[in-house]
């Protein structure tokens, strides 16, 4: 986490959390979701505005974490902005040399692979579970054919409980209120 973020958290410790305003889609892209977008429906059906500002995206990547309930958030200064996830907290990008990187650029070590009922491929890594980016399926097929990965069947709806993450903290927060 950035030092400036830690300082803001110490200076203003009781800032209310923010829900529903930021979403991560299945291609590792961030979407800002204003009131109108949220009123139009849940993420990802109503995505919002695609973030394109590289420095902002890098700031989000450096300041993301999960809380004790498995809700992913972006620490924006003193405020936690909880993330709406289309599928998983990570989207994996496969490299020609076999390296696996998260949508935020972190290198991950693969321990297992899964395939869901729609044929989507997930990797279980030291960072957590994530979806393989659709543009990298040819490289993924090479790893499967070479025997590096042997995907096991899984239901997509079982992933959050199995890997302890929450797809929609906004929905969880609303149901607790």
C-alpha angles and dihedrals in degrees: 000000000000117000091233089057092050090050092050091049091052093046096047107026099164105054110140118250121252123228133194099008101106129044135185115208131206091268095055094256124141123228128195110218116201125192093274092051092048091049089053092062147291126307127298096021087058104032106170127204120349111236111232103165105112096203092051091048091049090050090052091049093051093049104045124114141147125249126224091275093054094255110145118221143173113230102223102186106295094345129085111219106197116218127234108216123206091204118331139002091249134047111198124220114199120215126212090243091059096258116140118213130183122236085263094053100257115145113236134195113223119227101167143000131219136190123203133211091274094050095256114150122224129187124211109213142166087269096049139269123319145164121256109241111253092235090061099055094107090058089045091052089053090055092049093047091048090053096244090120129030107188117219120207118258137166111242091224090057094058098083094054095039094050099031102242134126120227095197117027086172091062091044091049092048092050091050093051 
